[in-house]
Amino acid sequence: MFARSRIIALTAAAASVGLALAAESTPPLTIDTPMAPPAWARLERELLAAQAPACREFFQKYFDARGYLQCFIRWGANDGPDDAFENFNGWPELHALGGNDAIREMFVRGHEGLLRQYTEARTADVPAGREGMYYLEFSAQSDWMHHGEGLQLFNRMGLSIPGDPAFLNRARRFAGFYMAEDPAITNYDPRHKLIRSMINGSRGPLLRPATALDWVGDPFDVGGFVALHGETTFAQFLAHYAEYTDVVGDHFLNLVATTLPTTAYLATGDVKYWQWVVGYMDAWLDRMRANRGIIPSFVDLDEKIGGPENKWWGNAYGWGFSPMNPVHGRRENRNRIPRAMVGFNNALLVSGDRKYHDAWRTMMDAVNSHGRESAAGREYPSMCGPDGWYGWQRQRWNVGALDLWYATMRDDDRARVGNDAWISFLEGRDGNFPETALRRDLATVARRIDAMRRDDTPPEKRLADNMMGYNPATISALTQLMLGGLVPGRDGGLLFSRLRYFDPVRRRAGLPEDVGALVSKLDDRSTTVTLVNLNATESRTVMVQAGAYGEHRFESVAWNGHTERVAGRAFSVRLAPGAGATLTLAMKRFAAAPTLSFPWDGR
């Protein structure tokens, strides 16, 4: 399978060059049918326009001219470097949707500034950070819940700046940290195909039990700060992480690390990155099969699932992880398996093989097979530890169901999702959803900017996560409605969407000015999208791409009784002033090698 997939990928990569060139040279489809300006289109443009000044105000308040965050700099899982970068959550996607170019300029400047700021920052007591909290422009050591959160900005900025030299260099370097390319950075064991610790980074893996200090950072006087996790003393910070000791060995959280080689593959086309993602994920599929269909949270350094004691559910953030929260004195279930879906999505993206999501479906059924009858009726587990399954709930375990359905478009996978307003709209059962969702997000922008203006906390009393709730970038409705896409989560995964748009006149990512787009139906072989030009005096040309990375392939376009063959990654549409139409796009999904390159760039 691996060899066959490689041939397919290489063939598709070569074909994509021709497709890109064809998209650039083929005359655009012309739509000149007048369309009354839809309310949803006006709201889309209003939402895009509102966020540029809001983001500028946020940036000017919380960052200096160098792009340094104005706060009390700390190492730690609660309020450390990952939270600093998270203040740009949604900014790359916003620009790639069609947001103002000032957004791109600010997130690039902020990214450069934060890399320098945390490279200069030092810990006194935490060993990994004494020579810099960041090393080689990457977090020295952390787990992949926090790595993923902190890398959202980097992982998605390639949507707008795929050819930027600094981005390309980092994509290669960061991927290499997890591919055994540097003998001094031993995160990855290529013989056993495992990442050697759940705490890893540019300083390599942590191969001893973690201490609370490793997680929390140096002592500080908590008084005067607002700790968003509820702690009021440093002793509570330490107590929060007292049980987070077991970290050695591979862990399903490490599947988020596949985003780095995936990004390098999207940026460069180098097959070695594709090979690593597929090889690492196939090793995990083998582990799932050996563990009765369920992904383990602990694989020891000899690749034994669960180690000598068969604790397949072990390790911090694993299936059996329910530590004490010192703030309220109760145990909390902190299984972080939803993050593992990132690896399955990345493997599908680079290979086009749905076996990865078949394995996830099998796991869902395996977990639910441990349901039980209770006085309240049938209930299902969400956790497993030394005493067996626990974390009982009335709903069937459906973690990852939305991603699963989006990948497969199968009816049985749709049933696993349950009620979902966006899917109801796509199924034709809620025509009010677009306006409702867009008005909701407009209200969110206004609410966040109002809260930011009322924030009078001095920089020396701000923690890195204190201002995250004021970040005005709001992309949920735009991603679903414009792109037919999944809203990217905090896990650090990539953007997955049915369509993406480019402005061939301004040579940038995103919808051109005045253009609205509404994806109203999805199935496995087609997409329905309405495009409209709100400008009554000037035409607009938009390039439509099949997938966030050109991973799908168009076959034909039908509108207003016309059908035209469009065989390739992308095609252009010229919208006359005030014109619009609903297009039905026949397509084959996951049929081409994905790339970050713009359609006219020739890869």
C-alpha positions in Angstrom: 0.0 0.0 0.0 2.8 2.4 0.9 4.6 2.0 -2.5 1.3 2.3 -4.4 0.3 5.4 -2.5 3.7 6.9 -3.2 3.3 6.4 -6.9 -0.1 8.0 -6.7 1.2 10.9 -4.8 4.1 11.5 -7.1 1.9 11.2 -10.2 -0.6 13.6 -8.7 2.2 16.1 -7.8 3.4 16.1 -11.3 -0.2 16.5 -12.6 -0.8 19.4 -10.3 1.8 21.5 -12.1 -0.2 21.1 -15.3 -3.5 21.7 -13.6 -2.2 24.9 -12.0 -0.9 26.2 -15.2 -4.2 25.3 -16.9 -6.1 27.2 -14.2 -4.0 30.3 -14.9 -4.3 30.2 -18.7 -7.8 29.0 -19.3 -10.3 31.9 -19.8 -12.6 32.3 -16.8 -16.2 31.2 -16.7 -18.3 34.3 -17.1 -21.4 34.8 -15.0 -23.5 37.8 -16.0 -26.9 36.9 -14.5 -28.1 39.7 -12.2 -28.5 38.6 -8.6 -30.2 40.7 -5.9 -27.6 41.2 -3.1 -28.2 38.4 -0.6 -28.3 39.4 3.1 -25.7 36.7 3.8 -23.3 38.1 1.3 -23.5 41.6 2.8 -23.0 40.2 6.3 -19.9 38.2 5.1 -18.3 41.4 3.7 -19.3 43.3 6.9 -17.8 40.7 9.1 -14.5 40.6 7.1 -14.3 44.4 7.1 -15.0 44.8 10.8 -12.2 42.6 11.9 -9.3 44.6 10.4 -9.6 47.7 12.6 -10.5 45.5 15.6 -7.3 43.4 15.1 -5.2 46.5 14.6 -6.5 47.9 17.9 -5.8 44.6 19.7 -2.3 44.5 18.3 -1.5 48.0 19.2 -2.7 47.5 22.8 -1.0 44.2 23.6 2.1 44.2 21.3 4.9 46.6 20.9 6.5 47.7 17.6 8.9 44.7 17.6 5.9 42.3 18.0 6.7 41.5 21.6 3.8 40.7 23.8 3.4 43.1 26.7 2.9 40.8 29.6 4.7 39.0 32.5 6.7 36.3 30.6 6.6 32.9 32.1 7.3 29.3 31.3 4.4 26.9 32.0 1.5 24.9 30.7 -1.0 27.4 32.3 0.3 30.7 31.0 3.4 30.0 29.0 4.7 30.6 25.5 1.9 28.6 23.8 -0.6 31.1 25.2 1.4 34.1 23.9 1.2 32.8 20.3 -2.5 31.9 20.8 -3.3 35.6 20.9 -3.1 35.3 17.1 -5.6 32.5 16.9 -7.7 32.8 13.7 -5.6 35.6 12.2 -4.0 33.5 9.4 -7.3 32.0 8.5 -9.0 35.4 8.5 -6.5 36.8 6.0 -6.8 33.7 3.8 -10.6 34.1 3.7 -10.1 37.6 2.3 -9.3 39.8 5.3 -7.3 43.0 5.0 -3.6 42.7 4.2 -2.8 44.5 7.4 -3.9 41.4 9.3 -1.1 39.4 7.5 1.5 42.1 8.2 0.6 42.1 11.9 0.6 38.3 12.5 3.9 38.0 10.6 5.4 40.8 12.7 4.0 39.3 15.9 5.2 35.8 15.1 8.8 37.1 14.5 8.6 39.1 17.7 7.3 36.2 19.9 10.0 33.9 18.5 12.7 36.4 19.6 11.0 37.2 22.9 10.8 33.6 24.1 14.2 32.8 22.8 15.6 35.6 24.9 13.4 34.6 28.0 15.1 32.3 30.5 14.0 30.1 33.4 15.9 29.9 36.6 14.6 26.7 38.1 13.1 24.7 35.1 16.0 22.9 33.4 14.7 22.9 29.9 14.3 26.7 29.7 17.5 27.9 31.3 19.1 28.5 27.9 16.0 30.0 26.5 12.3 29.0 26.6 12.6 28.7 22.8 15.6 27.2 21.1 16.1 27.1 17.3 12.8 29.1 17.1 10.8 26.3 18.7 9.6 25.5 22.2 12.4 23.8 24.1 10.2 21.2 25.7 6.4 20.7 26.1 3.6 18.3 25.4 1.7 18.2 22.2 -1.5 19.6 23.7 0.5 22.8 24.4 2.8 22.6 21.4 -0.3 22.3 19.1 -2.0 25.3 20.7 1.1 27.4 20.4 1.7 26.4 16.7 -1.7 27.4 15.4 -0.2 30.6 14.0 2.7 29.0 12.3 0.8 26.0 11.0 -1.8 28.1 9.2 0.2 31.2 8.1 1.3 29.2 5.0 -2.2 29.7 3.7 -1.2 33.3 2.9 2.6 33.2 2.6 3.5 29.8 1.2 6.7 31.1 -0.5 8.1 33.1 2.4 11.7 32.1 2.9 11.6 32.2 6.7 8.4 30.1 6.7 9.9 27.5 4.4 13.1 27.3 6.4 11.1 26.8 9.6 8.8 24.3 8.0 11.8 22.1 7.1 13.6 22.6 10.5 10.6 22.0 12.7 9.7 18.9 10.8 13.3 17.7 11.2 13.0 17.8 15.0 10.6 14.8 14.7 12.3 12.9 11.9 15.7 12.1 13.5 17.4 14.5 11.2 19.6 16.1 13.9 21.5 13.6 16.1 21.4 16.0 19.0 17.5 16.2 19.0 16.4 12.6 19.7 12.6 13.0 19.8 12.0 10.3 17.3 13.1 6.6 17.2 13.0 5.6 13.5 13.5 1.9 14.2 10.4 1.6 16.4 8.6 4.5 14.7 7.8 6.3 18.0 8.2 9.7 19.6 10.1 8.9 22.8 8.3 11.1 25.3 5.1 13.0 25.5 7.2 16.0 26.5 9.6 16.9 23.7 10.8 19.8 21.6 13.9 21.5 20.2 15.9 20.3 23.2 14.8 16.7 22.7 12.6 14.4 24.8 12.2 14.4 28.6 13.2 10.8 29.5 12.6 11.0 33.2 9.4 11.5 35.3 8.2 15.0 35.0 8.0 17.2 38.0 5.3 19.8 38.8 8.0 22.5 38.2 8.6 21.2 34.7 5.0 21.9 33.9 4.4 25.0 36.0 7.5 27.1 35.6 9.5 29.2 38.1 7.9 30.3 41.3 6.3 33.7 41.3 4.0 35.8 43.5 0.5 34.9 42.2 -1.0 37.9 44.0 -2.2 40.6 41.7 -2.5 38.3 38.7 -5.6 36.7 37.3 -4.8 33.1 36.8 -7.5 31.8 34.4 -7.3 28.2 35.7 -8.4 29.5 39.1 -5.3 29.2 41.2 -4.6 31.9 43.8 -1.2 30.6 45.1 1.9 29.1 43.5 1.4 26.1 45.8 -1.9 25.5 43.9 -0.1 25.8 40.6 2.2 23.0 41.7 -0.6 20.9 43.2 -2.5 21.2 39.9 0.4 19.3 38.1 1.4 17.0 41.0 0.1 13.9 39.2 1.5 14.7 35.7 4.6 12.7 36.2 4.3 9.8 33.7 5.5 11.2 30.3 8.1 8.7 28.9 7.1 6.8 25.9 4.9 7.5 22.9 1.4 8.9 23.4 -1.6 9.6 21.2 -1.1 13.3 21.9 2.1 13.0 19.8 0.0 12.5 16.7 -0.5 16.3 16.6 3.3 16.4 15.7 2.4 15.0 12.3 1.3 18.6 11.4 4.9 19.7 11.1 6.0 17.2 8.4 2.6 17.6 6.8 3.2 21.4 6.6 6.7 20.8 5.2 5.2 18.5 2.6 2.6 21.1 1.6 5.2 23.8 1.4 8.0 21.9 -0.4 6.5 18.8 -2.1 9.4 16.8 -0.7 8.2 13.1 -0.5 10.3 12.4 2.6 7.8 14.3 4.7 4.9 12.4 3.2 6.7 9.1 3.8 7.2 10.0 7.5 3.6 10.9 8.1 2.3 7.8 6.5 4.9 5.6 8.2 4.3 7.0 11.7 0.5 6.8 11.3 0.6 3.3 10.0 2.6 2.3 13.1 -0.2 3.7 15.2 -2.8 1.8 13.1 -0.9 -1.4 13.9 -1.0 -0.5 17.6 -4.7 0.1 17.5 -5.3 -3.3 15.9 -3.1 -4.9 18.5 -5.1 -3.1 21.3 -8.5 -4.3 20.2 -9.1 -1.3 18.0 -8.5 1.3 20.6 -5.6 3.7 20.4 -3.3 3.4 23.4 -2.0 6.4 25.4 1.2 4.7 26.4 3.7 2.8 24.2 7.0 2.2 25.9 10.5 2.8 24.4 10.6 -0.8 23.2 7.3 -0.2 21.4 5.4 -2.4 23.8 1.8 -1.2 24.2 1.3 -0.3 27.9 4.8 -1.3 28.8 5.6 -4.4 30.9 2.4 -3.9 33.0 0.2 -3.5 29.9 -1.0 -0.1 31.1 -2.2 0.9 27.6 -4.4 3.5 29.2 -1.4 5.1 31.1 0.5 8.4 31.0 -0.6 12.0 31.7 -3.5 13.0 29.5 -4.2 9.4 28.7 -7.3 7.2 28.8 -7.0 6.8 32.6 -5.9 10.3 33.6 -8.2 11.9 36.2 -6.0 14.1 38.4 -7.1 16.2 41.4 -7.9 19.8 40.8 -6.7 21.7 43.9 -8.9 24.6 43.2 -12.1 22.7 44.1 -10.6 19.5 45.4 -12.3 17.1 43.0 -10.8 14.8 40.3 -11.4 15.7 36.7 -11.2 13.4 33.7 -8.6 14.8 31.4 -8.3 12.3 28.6 -7.1 14.4 25.6 -7.8 11.9 22.9 -9.7 14.4 20.7 -6.4 15.9 19.8 -5.2 12.6 18.2 -7.7 13.1 15.4 -5.2 15.7 14.0 -2.9 12.8 12.9 -5.7 10.9 11.2 -6.7 14.0 9.2 -3.1 14.7 8.2 -2.6 11.2 7.0 -5.7 11.3 4.9 -4.6 14.7 3.4 -1.2 13.5 2.3 -2.2 10.0 1.2 -5.8 10.2 0.2 -6.4 6.9 2.0 -9.5 6.7 4.1 -8.2 3.7 6.1 -7.2 6.1 8.8 -10.7 7.2 9.4 -12.0 3.7 9.1 -9.7 2.9 12.1 -11.2 5.8 14.0 -14.7 4.5 13.3 -13.7 1.1 14.5 -12.4 2.6 17.7 -15.7 4.5 18.3 -17.5 1.2 18.0 -15.0 -0.6 20.3 -15.4 2.0 23.1 -19.2 1.9 22.8 -19.1 -1.9 23.0 -18.2 -1.4 26.7 -21.6 0.3 27.4 -23.6 -0.9 30.4 -27.2 -0.8 31.7 -27.9 1.4 34.7 -30.9 2.6 36.6 -31.0 5.6 34.2 -30.7 3.4 31.1 -27.9 2.6 28.7 -24.7 4.5 29.3 -21.3 4.6 27.7 -17.7 5.1 28.9 -15.3 7.8 28.1 -12.3 6.8 30.2 -10.4 3.6 31.1 -7.9 2.9 33.9 -6.7 0.2 36.2 -10.2 -0.6 37.4 -11.6 -0.7 33.9 -13.9 1.6 32.0 -15.4 4.7 33.7 -16.5 8.3 32.9 -20.0 7.1 32.1 -22.4 9.2 30.0 -25.8 8.7 28.4 -24.6 9.6 24.9 -22.6 7.2 22.8 -18.9 8.0 22.7 -18.6 10.1 19.6 -15.3 12.0 19.9 -14.1 13.0 16.4 -17.5 12.3 14.8 -17.6 15.6 12.9 -14.1 15.1 11.4 -15.0 11.5 10.6 -18.2 12.5 8.7 -16.4 15.3 6.9 -13.7 12.9 5.7 -16.0 10.2 4.5 -19.5 11.8 3.8 -21.0 8.5 4.8 -24.6 8.4 6.1 -23.7 6.2 9.1 -20.9 8.6 10.1 -23.4 11.5 9.8 -25.6 9.7 12.3 -22.7 9.7 14.8 -22.5 13.5 14.9 -26.0 14.1 16.2 -27.5 17.6 16.1 -25.4 20.2 14.4 -26.7 23.5 13.1 -24.2 23.8 10.2 -24.9 20.3 8.9 -28.7 20.9 9.2 -28.2 23.9 6.9 -26.2 21.8 4.4 -29.0 19.2 4.5 -31.6 21.9 3.6 -33.3 22.0 7.0 -32.3 25.5 8.3 -32.2 28.2 5.7 -31.7 30.9 8.4 -28.4 29.5 9.6 -26.1 31.7 7.4 -27.6 35.0 8.6 -27.9 33.8 12.2 -24.3 32.6 12.3 -22.8 35.7 10.7 -24.8 38.0 13.0 -23.6 36.0 16.0 -20.0 36.4 14.9 -20.4 40.1 14.3 -21.7 40.4 17.8 -18.7 38.4 19.1 -16.3 40.9 17.5 -18.1 43.8 19.0 -18.2 42.2 22.4 -14.5 41.3 22.4 -13.4 44.7 21.4 -15.5 46.3 24.0 -14.0 44.0 26.7 -10.5 44.8 25.4 -11.2 48.5 25.7 -12.3 48.0 29.3 -9.2 46.1 30.2 -7.0 48.3 32.3 -4.5 45.6 33.6 -0.9 47.0 33.4 1.5 44.9 31.3 3.5 43.7 34.3 0.3 42.2 35.8 -0.9 40.4 32.6 -0.3 36.8 32.1 0.2 35.6 28.5 -3.4 34.1 28.4 -5.2 37.0 30.0 -6.0 38.8 26.7 -6.8 35.8 24.6 -10.5 36.3 25.3 -10.3 39.7 23.7 -8.9 38.5 20.4 -11.4 39.8 17.8 -10.6 37.4 15.0 -13.8 35.4 14.5 -13.8 32.9 11.7 -16.3 30.2 12.5 -19.2 31.3 10.3 -17.0 32.4 7.5 -15.1 29.1 7.4 -18.3 27.0 7.3 -20.2 29.2 4.9 -17.6 30.5 2.5 -15.4 27.4 2.4 -17.6 24.6 3.4 -14.9 23.9 5.9 -14.3 22.6 9.4 -13.5 25.4 11.9 -9.8 24.8 12.9 -9.5 24.0 16.5 -7.0 24.8 19.2 -5.3 21.5 18.7 -3.0 22.9 16.1 -4.3 21.0 13.1 -4.6 22.4 9.6 -7.5 23.9 7.8 -9.8 21.4 6.1 -12.2 22.8 3.6 -14.1 21.8 0.5 -13.2 25.0 -1.4 -10.8 27.9 -1.1 -10.5 31.2 -3.1 -7.8 33.3 -4.5 -7.7 36.8 -6.0 -5.8 36.6 -9.3 -5.8 40.4 -9.8 -4.2 41.1 -6.4 -2.3 37.8 -6.5 -3.2 36.9 -2.9 -5.3 34.3 -1.0 -8.9 35.0 -0.2 -12.1 36.2 -1.9 -11.7 39.4 -3.9 -13.3 42.6 -2.6 -17.2 42.7 -2.9 -17.5 39.0 -3.6 -19.6 36.7 -1.4 -19.6 32.9 -1.3 -22.0 30.5 0.3 -21.4 26.7 0.3 -24.9 25.3 0.7 -24.5 21.6 0.1 -21.8 18.9 0.4 -21.7 15.3 -0.6 -18.9 12.9 -1.5 -18.8 13.8 -5.2 -20.1 17.4 -5.4 -20.3 20.9 -3.8 -22.9 23.5 -4.3 -21.7 27.1 -3.9 -23.3 30.5 -4.7 -20.9 33.3 -5.8 -22.1 36.9 -6.1 -20.5 40.2 -6.9 -21.9 42.9 -4.7 -20.3 45.7 -6.7 -22.8 47.2 -9.1 -20.3 48.9 -11.4 -17.2 46.8 -11.5 -16.6 43.1 -12.4 -14.7 40.8 -10.1 -12.7 37.6 -10.9 -12.3 34.9 -8.3 -10.3 31.7 -8.6 -12.0 28.7 -6.9 -9.8 25.9 -5.7 -10.8 22.3 -4.8 -9.9 21.9 -1.2 -7.8 24.0 1.2 -4.6 22.7 -0.5 -5.9 21.6 -3.9 -6.2 18.1 -2.6 -9.5 17.6 -4.5 -10.1 17.7 -8.2 -12.9 19.4 -10.1 -14.6 17.5 -12.9 -17.3 19.9 -14.1 -19.3 23.0 -13.2 -23.0 23.4 -13.8 -25.0 26.7 -13.4 -28.1 28.3 -15.0 -28.6 25.3 -17.2 -25.0 25.2 -18.5 -22.4 22.5 -17.8 -18.8 22.9 -18.5 -16.0 20.5 -18.0 -13.3 21.8 -15.6 -10.8 19.1 -15.0 -8.2 20.3 -12.5 -7.3 21.8 -9.2 -8.8 25.3 -9.8 -10.8 27.4 -12.2 -11.6 31.1 -12.5 -15.0 32.8 -12.5 -15.6 36.4 -13.8 -18.6 37.9 -12.1 -20.1 40.8 -14.0 -21.2 43.8 -11.9 -24.1 42.8 -9.6 -24.1 39.2 -11.0 -24.2 35.9 -9.3 -25.1 32.3 -9.7 -25.3 29.0 -7.8 -22.7 26.5 -9.1 -22.8 22.7 -8.7 -19.2 21.5 -8.7 -18.7 17.8 -9.6 -15.4 16.7 -8.0 -13.3 13.8 -6.8 -12.0 14.2 -3.3 -8.5 13.5 -2.1 -7.4 12.8 -5.6 -4.3 15.0 -5.9 -1.2 15.8 -4.0 -1.9 18.7 -1.7 0.1 21.9 -1.8 0.3 25.3 -0.2 1.3 26.9 -3.5 -1.2 29.3 -5.1 -2.8 27.9 -8.2 -0.8 30.2 -10.5 2.6 29.2 -8.9 3.1 26.0 -10.9 3.2 23.4 -8.2 
